[in-house]
């Protein structure tokens, strides 16, 4: 049974883009996008990152060439992007910019030799910042993926939090982390290729003891609707696509509403980027899934 505030599904805006997230920077709403080298529209031969100004539809200059699985985060007027050098690498990198044009060199902020690291998500917490990162190469008894957590006071020096783990022994992916009033809210993918994948949320005060999972975003045939003009070939491809997935949810608060991005498709490469919204802020949205019923 679904609880919490429901996201209104607005429709699809792109194919082959999965890792994306909305952010507000300089008073404007942007959509960060990770463009894989396999993206049908990518002719550069390499992966890269970019921002889309949502109001105008214009793209910034690309950056982060050759880097992967980025996630954008704003702090004190500066844009940060956490990412990895390769899928399943053992390091988390950080880039930053004050104008979305000039970017720092990648800084290694977390090293985990022998681990495979994939997606990340950073939020501001009570005494600094908290990051969740997705670990592959499972330990005995585990399956891909498991979530681990780290803390930093300055976004540059990170330490893994002992005992803070989520999703051991089950499929868990596509992390999103938020913090409000002593509670961490952890949004993540859950499911299987047989039953389908949905986005769930759990919460914890210490990142160790977790609530039960609540359903946030189930996969739905309504996602096949396009918000932008597409050619006949892409339209037919999306109509025929197997849709068993609602993953990689991310959101921000803008103009008094919650603005969200997420991915749908087969969770095996035929995937599409969709938008959603809700008439609430981030905190209200997170807390709604745990209201007393």
BALOBA-1460 file (C-alpha; in Angstrom, 3 decimals):
// residues 293
<rec num="1" residu="x" x="0.000" y="0.000" z="0.000"/>
<rec num="2" residu="x" x="1.388" y="3.381" z="-1.023"/>
<rec num="3" residu="x" x="1.711" y="6.131" z="1.563"/>
<rec num="4" residu="x" x="2.982" y="9.696" z="1.462"/>
<rec num="5" residu="x" x="2.584" y="12.532" z="-1.013"/>
<rec num="6" residu="x" x="2.246" y="11.311" z="-4.577"/>
<rec num="7" residu="x" x="4.460" y="12.627" z="-7.353"/>
<rec num="8" residu="x" x="2.553" y="13.852" z="-10.380"/>
<rec num="9" residu="x" x="4.114" y="12.237" z="-13.447"/>
<rec num="10" residu="x" x="4.765" y="14.912" z="-16.068"/>
<rec num="11" residu="x" x="6.244" y="12.782" z="-18.837"/>
<rec num="12" residu="x" x="9.497" y="11.829" z="-20.532"/>
<rec num="13" residu="x" x="12.146" y="14.240" z="-21.811"/>
<rec num="14" residu="x" x="15.080" y="12.076" z="-22.989"/>
<rec num="15" residu="x" x="16.280" y="8.603" z="-23.821"/>
<rec num="16" residu="x" x="19.480" y="6.940" z="-22.560"/>
<rec num="17" residu="x" x="19.869" y="9.314" z="-19.599"/>
<rec num="18" residu="x" x="19.568" y="7.695" z="-16.170"/>
<rec num="19" residu="x" x="21.762" y="9.501" z="-13.653"/>
<rec num="20" residu="x" x="20.310" y="13.013" z="-13.474"/>
<rec num="21" residu="x" x="19.197" y="15.339" z="-10.710"/>
<rec num="22" residu="x" x="17.606" y="18.778" z="-10.382"/>
<rec num="23" residu="x" x="19.349" y="21.572" z="-8.467"/>
<rec num="24" residu="x" x="18.813" y="25.273" z="-7.868"/>
<rec num="25" residu="x" x="21.835" y="27.463" z="-8.554"/>
<rec num="26" residu="x" x="21.919" y="31.252" z="-8.709"/>
<rec num="27" residu="x" x="18.139" y="31.331" z="-8.363"/>
<rec num="28" residu="x" x="17.608" y="29.175" z="-11.467"/>
<rec num="29" residu="x" x="16.463" y="25.587" z="-11.797"/>
<rec num="30" residu="x" x="18.917" y="23.276" z="-13.551"/>
<rec num="31" residu="x" x="18.926" y="19.601" z="-14.409"/>
<rec num="32" residu="x" x="22.294" y="17.887" z="-14.074"/>
<rec num="33" residu="x" x="22.791" y="15.059" z="-16.580"/>
<rec num="34" residu="x" x="25.390" y="12.319" z="-16.957"/>
<rec num="35" residu="x" x="25.757" y="11.481" z="-20.644"/>
<rec num="36" residu="x" x="27.158" y="8.016" z="-21.162"/>
<rec num="37" residu="x" x="29.487" y="7.324" z="-24.068"/>
<rec num="38" residu="x" x="26.856" y="4.849" z="-25.339"/>
<rec num="39" residu="x" x="24.132" y="7.533" z="-25.481"/>
<rec num="40" residu="x" x="22.704" y="7.586" z="-29.004"/>
<rec num="41" residu="x" x="23.127" y="11.368" z="-29.194"/>
<rec num="42" residu="x" x="26.708" y="11.416" z="-27.928"/>
<rec num="43" residu="x" x="29.160" y="11.783" z="-30.803"/>
<rec num="44" residu="x" x="32.189" y="12.702" z="-28.662"/>
<rec num="45" residu="x" x="33.309" y="9.119" z="-28.004"/>
<rec num="46" residu="x" x="33.451" y="9.767" z="-24.259"/>
<rec num="47" residu="x" x="31.144" y="10.270" z="-21.310"/>
<rec num="48" residu="x" x="30.600" y="13.783" z="-19.953"/>
<rec num="49" residu="x" x="28.433" y="15.903" z="-17.651"/>
<rec num="50" residu="x" x="26.242" y="18.913" z="-18.412"/>
<rec num="51" residu="x" x="23.531" y="21.111" z="-16.912"/>
<rec num="52" residu="x" x="20.257" y="21.986" z="-18.612"/>
<rec num="53" residu="x" x="18.665" y="25.328" z="-17.721"/>
<rec num="54" residu="x" x="15.097" y="24.095" z="-17.282"/>
<rec num="55" residu="x" x="13.393" y="27.397" z="-18.149"/>
<rec num="56" residu="x" x="15.283" y="27.970" z="-21.394"/>
<rec num="57" residu="x" x="16.193" y="24.389" z="-22.297"/>
<rec num="58" residu="x" x="19.754" y="25.497" z="-23.014"/>
<rec num="59" residu="x" x="22.709" y="23.323" z="-22.065"/>
<rec num="60" residu="x" x="25.900" y="24.485" z="-20.414"/>
<rec num="61" residu="x" x="29.246" y="23.544" z="-21.881"/>
<rec num="62" residu="x" x="30.080" y="19.917" z="-21.164"/>
<rec num="63" residu="x" x="32.647" y="19.038" z="-18.488"/>
<rec num="64" residu="x" x="33.985" y="16.004" z="-16.627"/>
<rec num="65" residu="x" x="34.979" y="14.241" z="-19.819"/>
<rec num="66" residu="x" x="35.567" y="10.530" z="-19.195"/>
<rec num="67" residu="x" x="34.025" y="10.592" z="-15.712"/>
<rec num="68" residu="x" x="30.917" y="8.671" z="-14.707"/>
<rec num="69" residu="x" x="27.774" y="8.505" z="-12.554"/>
<rec num="70" residu="x" x="27.788" y="12.096" z="-11.344"/>
<rec num="71" residu="x" x="25.448" y="13.711" z="-8.852"/>
<rec num="72" residu="x" x="25.199" y="17.488" z="-8.327"/>
<rec num="73" residu="x" x="24.966" y="19.244" z="-4.951"/>
<rec num="74" residu="x" x="24.956" y="22.976" z="-4.097"/>
<rec num="75" residu="x" x="26.519" y="24.424" z="-0.937"/>
<rec num="76" residu="x" x="27.176" y="28.092" z="-0.117"/>
<rec num="77" residu="x" x="26.743" y="29.221" z="-3.700"/>
<rec num="78" residu="x" x="29.121" y="26.663" z="-5.172"/>
<rec num="79" residu="x" x="28.160" y="23.713" z="-7.387"/>
<rec num="80" residu="x" x="29.703" y="20.359" z="-6.538"/>
<rec num="81" residu="x" x="29.557" y="17.113" z="-8.508"/>
<rec num="82" residu="x" x="30.496" y="13.789" z="-6.929"/>
<rec num="83" residu="x" x="31.369" y="11.017" z="-9.370"/>
<rec num="84" residu="x" x="33.635" y="8.054" z="-10.129"/>
<rec num="85" residu="x" x="36.455" y="7.679" z="-12.621"/>
<rec num="86" residu="x" x="34.974" y="4.430" z="-13.917"/>
<rec num="87" residu="x" x="32.037" y="2.173" z="-13.155"/>
<rec num="88" residu="x" x="33.131" y="0.031" z="-10.235"/>
<rec num="89" residu="x" x="36.248" y="2.053" z="-9.485"/>
<rec num="90" residu="x" x="37.522" y="2.325" z="-5.915"/>
<rec num="91" residu="x" x="37.515" y="6.137" z="-5.597"/>
<rec num="92" residu="x" x="34.894" y="8.856" z="-5.254"/>
<rec num="93" residu="x" x="35.850" y="12.140" z="-6.940"/>
<rec num="94" residu="x" x="34.642" y="15.706" z="-6.460"/>
<rec num="95" residu="x" x="34.492" y="18.599" z="-8.945"/>
<rec num="96" residu="x" x="33.309" y="22.126" z="-8.172"/>
<rec num="97" residu="x" x="32.512" y="25.388" z="-9.923"/>
<rec num="98" residu="x" x="31.268" y="28.867" z="-9.054"/>
<rec num="99" residu="x" x="29.843" y="29.619" z="-12.499"/>
<rec num="100" residu="x" x="29.120" y="26.258" z="-14.242"/>
<rec num="101" residu="x" x="31.799" y="27.177" z="-16.788"/>
<rec num="102" residu="x" x="35.118" y="26.805" z="-14.990"/>
<rec num="103" residu="x" x="35.574" y="23.533" z="-13.116"/>
<rec num="104" residu="x" x="38.183" y="22.281" z="-10.688"/>
<rec num="105" residu="x" x="40.326" y="19.269" z="-11.409"/>
<rec num="106" residu="x" x="38.840" y="16.050" z="-9.956"/>
<rec num="107" residu="x" x="39.762" y="15.620" z="-6.292"/>
<rec num="108" residu="x" x="39.778" y="12.169" z="-4.677"/>
<rec num="109" residu="x" x="37.578" y="12.511" z="-1.599"/>
<rec num="110" residu="x" x="37.106" y="8.848" z="-0.703"/>
<rec num="111" residu="x" x="39.245" y="5.818" z="-1.467"/>
<rec num="112" residu="x" x="38.047" y="2.275" z="-0.862"/>
<rec num="113" residu="x" x="40.653" y="-0.154" z="-2.224"/>
<rec num="114" residu="x" x="39.141" y="-3.456" z="-3.276"/>
<rec num="115" residu="x" x="35.618" y="-2.058" z="-3.418"/>
<rec num="116" residu="x" x="33.544" y="-1.251" z="-6.497"/>
<rec num="117" residu="x" x="31.873" y="2.154" z="-6.136"/>
<rec num="118" residu="x" x="29.031" y="3.396" z="-8.333"/>
<rec num="119" residu="x" x="26.371" y="6.043" z="-7.546"/>
<rec num="120" residu="x" x="26.615" y="8.658" z="-4.784"/>
<rec num="121" residu="x" x="24.327" y="11.201" z="-3.118"/>
<rec num="122" residu="x" x="25.272" y="13.980" z="-0.685"/>
<rec num="123" residu="x" x="23.088" y="15.939" z="1.732"/>
<rec num="124" residu="x" x="23.680" y="18.524" z="4.434"/>
<rec num="125" residu="x" x="23.255" y="17.003" z="7.898"/>
<rec num="126" residu="x" x="23.388" y="18.189" z="11.519"/>
<rec num="127" residu="x" x="27.167" y="18.572" z="11.812"/>
<rec num="128" residu="x" x="28.343" y="18.789" z="8.234"/>
<rec num="129" residu="x" x="27.578" y="16.581" z="5.254"/>
<rec num="130" residu="x" x="26.642" y="12.941" z="4.760"/>
<rec num="131" residu="x" x="27.191" y="10.875" z="1.625"/>
<rec num="132" residu="x" x="25.720" y="7.550" z="0.633"/>
<rec num="133" residu="x" x="27.662" y="5.512" z="-1.889"/>
<rec num="134" residu="x" x="26.727" y="2.377" z="-3.757"/>
<rec num="135" residu="x" x="29.104" y="-0.557" z="-3.383"/>
<rec num="136" residu="x" x="29.377" y="-3.458" z="-5.779"/>
<rec num="137" residu="x" x="31.616" y="-6.537" z="-5.578"/>
<rec num="138" residu="x" x="29.588" y="-8.008" z="-2.728"/>
<rec num="139" residu="x" x="30.926" y="-9.554" z="0.414"/>
<rec num="140" residu="x" x="30.052" y="-13.216" z="1.026"/>
<rec num="141" residu="x" x="26.303" y="-13.569" z="1.426"/>
<rec num="142" residu="x" x="25.535" y="-10.246" z="-0.244"/>
<rec num="143" residu="x" x="24.207" y="-9.332" z="-3.685"/>
<rec num="144" residu="x" x="24.815" y="-6.155" z="-5.693"/>
<rec num="145" residu="x" x="24.347" y="-3.507" z="-4.440"/>
<rec num="146" residu="x" x="24.875" y="-2.420" z="-0.808"/>
<rec num="147" residu="x" x="24.832" y="1.139" z="0.504"/>
<rec num="148" residu="x" x="27.517" y="2.593" z="2.768"/>
<rec num="149" residu="x" x="27.689" y="6.040" z="4.343"/>
<rec num="150" residu="x" x="30.423" y="8.597" z="5.002"/>
<rec num="151" residu="x" x="30.643" y="11.932" z="6.838"/>
<rec num="152" residu="x" x="32.524" y="15.172" z="6.176"/>
<rec num="153" residu="x" x="32.653" y="18.582" z="7.800"/>
<rec num="154" residu="x" x="33.912" y="20.346" z="4.660"/>
<rec num="155" residu="x" x="32.960" y="18.211" z="1.589"/>
<rec num="156" residu="x" x="36.624" y="17.329" z="1.007"/>
<rec num="157" residu="x" x="37.715" y="15.079" z="3.890"/>
<rec num="158" residu="x" x="35.390" y="12.077" z="4.163"/>
<rec num="159" residu="x" x="35.333" y="9.152" z="6.596"/>
<rec num="160" residu="x" x="33.225" y="6.012" z="6.249"/>
<rec num="161" residu="x" x="30.814" y="5.672" z="9.203"/>
<rec num="162" residu="x" x="31.410" y="2.312" z="10.956"/>
<rec num="163" residu="x" x="28.348" y="0.083" z="10.991"/>
<rec num="164" residu="x" x="26.289" y="2.378" z="8.754"/>
<rec num="165" residu="x" x="25.038" y="0.008" z="6.038"/>
<rec num="166" residu="x" x="21.791" y="-0.474" z="4.143"/>
<rec num="167" residu="x" x="20.589" y="-3.237" z="1.834"/>
<rec num="168" residu="x" x="22.908" y="-6.124" z="2.683"/>
<rec num="169" residu="x" x="21.659" y="-9.327" z="1.085"/>
<rec num="170" residu="x" x="19.046" y="-7.733" z="-1.186"/>
<rec num="171" residu="x" x="19.059" y="-5.746" z="-4.413"/>
<rec num="172" residu="x" x="19.423" y="-2.082" z="-3.510"/>
<rec num="173" residu="x" x="20.453" y="0.713" z="-5.869"/>
<rec num="174" residu="x" x="20.055" y="4.311" z="-7.070"/>
<rec num="175" residu="x" x="20.618" y="6.123" z="-3.742"/>
<rec num="176" residu="x" x="19.190" y="9.504" z="-2.710"/>
<rec num="177" residu="x" x="19.788" y="10.899" z="0.783"/>
<rec num="178" residu="x" x="18.089" y="13.753" z="2.659"/>
<rec num="179" residu="x" x="18.198" y="14.937" z="6.295"/>
<rec num="180" residu="x" x="15.532" y="16.798" z="8.274"/>
<rec num="181" residu="x" x="15.063" y="17.237" z="12.037"/>
<rec num="182" residu="x" x="17.375" y="14.417" z="13.210"/>
<rec num="183" residu="x" x="16.111" y="11.949" z="10.581"/>
<rec num="184" residu="x" x="17.901" y="10.662" z="7.494"/>
<rec num="185" residu="x" x="15.564" y="9.771" z="4.624"/>
<rec num="186" residu="x" x="17.046" y="7.244" z="2.244"/>
<rec num="187" residu="x" x="15.350" y="6.754" z="-1.142"/>
<rec num="188" residu="x" x="16.488" y="3.689" z="-3.077"/>
<rec num="189" residu="x" x="15.562" y="1.129" z="-5.693"/>
<rec num="190" residu="x" x="14.166" y="-2.218" z="-4.617"/>
<rec num="191" residu="x" x="12.910" y="-5.222" z="-6.577"/>
<rec num="192" residu="x" x="13.948" y="-7.755" z="-9.186"/>
<rec num="193" residu="x" x="13.796" y="-8.372" z="-12.927"/>
<rec num="194" residu="x" x="10.916" y="-10.752" z="-12.290"/>
<rec num="195" residu="x" x="8.751" y="-8.507" z="-10.092"/>
<rec num="196" residu="x" x="9.951" y="-5.120" z="-11.360"/>
<rec num="197" residu="x" x="11.784" y="-2.275" z="-9.616"/>
<rec num="198" residu="x" x="10.187" y="0.486" z="-7.544"/>
<rec num="199" residu="x" x="11.593" y="3.405" z="-5.572"/>
<rec num="200" residu="x" x="11.222" y="3.014" z="-1.812"/>
<rec num="201" residu="x" x="12.155" y="5.129" z="1.213"/>
<rec num="202" residu="x" x="13.427" y="4.198" z="4.668"/>
<rec num="203" residu="x" x="14.508" y="6.475" z="7.500"/>
<rec num="204" residu="x" x="16.978" y="6.350" z="10.378"/>
<rec num="205" residu="x" x="18.457" y="8.616" z="13.025"/>
<rec num="206" residu="x" x="21.856" y="6.915" z="13.065"/>
<rec num="207" residu="x" x="22.157" y="5.257" z="9.596"/>
<rec num="208" residu="x" x="22.232" y="1.888" z="11.348"/>
<rec num="209" residu="x" x="18.726" y="1.161" z="12.616"/>
<rec num="210" residu="x" x="16.228" y="1.614" z="9.797"/>
<rec num="211" residu="x" x="12.476" y="1.819" z="9.480"/>
<rec num="212" residu="x" x="10.580" y="-0.473" z="7.161"/>
<rec num="213" residu="x" x="10.519" y="0.483" z="3.490"/>
<rec num="214" residu="x" x="7.662" y="2.646" z="2.192"/>
<rec num="215" residu="x" x="6.661" y="2.786" z="-1.471"/>
<rec num="216" residu="x" x="7.392" y="6.142" z="-3.123"/>
<rec num="217" residu="x" x="7.342" y="5.639" z="-6.896"/>
<rec num="218" residu="x" x="6.106" y="2.472" z="-8.638"/>
<rec num="219" residu="x" x="6.744" y="1.857" z="-12.317"/>
<rec num="220" residu="x" x="3.793" y="2.884" z="-14.455"/>
<rec num="221" residu="x" x="2.768" y="2.866" z="-18.116"/>
<rec num="222" residu="x" x="1.959" y="6.586" z="-17.879"/>
<rec num="223" residu="x" x="5.687" y="7.275" z="-18.170"/>
<rec num="224" residu="x" x="5.598" y="6.534" z="-21.892"/>
<rec num="225" residu="x" x="4.079" y="9.971" z="-22.559"/>
<rec num="226" residu="x" x="6.612" y="12.410" z="-24.056"/>
<rec num="227" residu="x" x="6.865" y="16.044" z="-22.942"/>
<rec num="228" residu="x" x="9.094" y="17.037" z="-25.865"/>
<rec num="229" residu="x" x="8.888" y="16.410" z="-29.628"/>
<rec num="230" residu="x" x="10.651" y="13.208" z="-30.735"/>
<rec num="231" residu="x" x="11.193" y="11.555" z="-34.086"/>
<rec num="232" residu="x" x="9.172" y="8.543" z="-35.202"/>
<rec num="233" residu="x" x="12.010" y="6.110" z="-34.523"/>
<rec num="234" residu="x" x="12.429" y="7.139" z="-30.895"/>
<rec num="235" residu="x" x="8.688" y="7.293" z="-30.364"/>
<rec num="236" residu="x" x="8.307" y="3.730" z="-31.602"/>
<rec num="237" residu="x" x="11.283" y="2.586" z="-29.527"/>
<rec num="238" residu="x" x="9.751" y="3.992" z="-26.354"/>
<rec num="239" residu="x" x="6.364" y="2.464" z="-27.166"/>
<rec num="240" residu="x" x="7.930" y="-0.975" z="-27.511"/>
<rec num="241" residu="x" x="10.236" y="-0.639" z="-24.505"/>
<rec num="242" residu="x" x="9.747" y="-3.006" z="-21.622"/>
<rec num="243" residu="x" x="8.893" y="-0.906" z="-18.580"/>
<rec num="244" residu="x" x="9.554" y="-2.627" z="-15.241"/>
<rec num="245" residu="x" x="11.429" y="0.176" z="-13.525"/>
<rec num="246" residu="x" x="11.091" y="3.483" z="-11.685"/>
<rec num="247" residu="x" x="14.577" y="4.299" z="-10.485"/>
<rec num="248" residu="x" x="17.158" y="7.020" z="-9.819"/>
<rec num="249" residu="x" x="14.674" y="9.392" z="-8.221"/>
<rec num="250" residu="x" x="16.076" y="12.782" z="-7.245"/>
<rec num="251" residu="x" x="14.393" y="16.065" z="-6.388"/>
<rec num="252" residu="x" x="14.767" y="19.642" z="-5.223"/>
<rec num="253" residu="x" x="12.497" y="22.442" z="-4.059"/>
<rec num="254" residu="x" x="11.831" y="25.309" z="-6.475"/>
<rec num="255" residu="x" x="9.068" y="27.891" z="-6.731"/>
<rec num="256" residu="x" x="7.134" y="26.346" z="-3.870"/>
<rec num="257" residu="x" x="7.034" y="22.918" z="-5.512"/>
<rec num="258" residu="x" x="8.988" y="19.697" z="-5.492"/>
<rec num="259" residu="x" x="10.677" y="19.150" z="-8.859"/>
<rec num="260" residu="x" x="11.776" y="15.558" z="-9.544"/>
<rec num="261" residu="x" x="13.625" y="13.452" z="-12.095"/>
<rec num="262" residu="x" x="13.606" y="9.661" z="-12.417"/>
<rec num="263" residu="x" x="14.289" y="6.877" z="-14.899"/>
<rec num="264" residu="x" x="11.995" y="4.257" z="-16.386"/>
<rec num="265" residu="x" x="12.554" y="1.324" z="-18.748"/>
<rec num="266" residu="x" x="13.950" y="-2.188" z="-18.502"/>
<rec num="267" residu="x" x="16.848" y="-1.499" z="-16.060"/>
<rec num="268" residu="x" x="19.148" y="-3.120" z="-18.622"/>
<rec num="269" residu="x" x="20.014" y="-0.241" z="-20.933"/>
<rec num="270" residu="x" x="16.740" y="0.707" z="-22.638"/>
<rec num="271" residu="x" x="15.990" y="3.594" z="-20.281"/>
<rec num="272" residu="x" x="14.317" y="7.009" z="-20.337"/>
<rec num="273" residu="x" x="14.428" y="10.192" z="-18.249"/>
<rec num="274" residu="x" x="11.116" y="11.443" z="-16.863"/>
<rec num="275" residu="x" x="9.964" y="14.369" z="-14.729"/>
<rec num="276" residu="x" x="7.589" y="14.677" z="-11.800"/>
<rec num="277" residu="x" x="6.369" y="17.303" z="-9.373"/>
<rec num="278" residu="x" x="4.417" y="17.724" z="-6.149"/>
<rec num="279" residu="x" x="2.828" y="20.694" z="-4.408"/>
<rec num="280" residu="x" x="5.124" y="20.594" z="-1.386"/>
<rec num="281" residu="x" x="8.688" y="21.121" z="-0.250"/>
<rec num="282" residu="x" x="11.413" y="18.530" z="0.278"/>
<rec num="283" residu="x" x="10.880" y="18.165" z="4.009"/>
<rec num="284" residu="x" x="7.118" y="17.766" z="3.723"/>
<rec num="285" residu="x" x="7.566" y="15.182" z="0.988"/>
<rec num="286" residu="x" x="10.056" y="13.116" z="2.997"/>
<rec num="287" residu="x" x="8.082" y="13.231" z="6.236"/>
<rec num="288" residu="x" x="4.790" y="12.350" z="4.558"/>
<rec num="289" residu="x" x="5.805" y="8.706" z="4.139"/>
<rec num="290" residu="x" x="6.129" y="8.288" z="7.897"/>
<rec num="291" residu="x" x="3.126" y="10.249" z="9.150"/>
<rec num="292" residu="x" x="1.090" y="8.446" z="11.782"/>
<rec num="293" residu="x" x="-1.699" y="6.522" z="10.057"/>
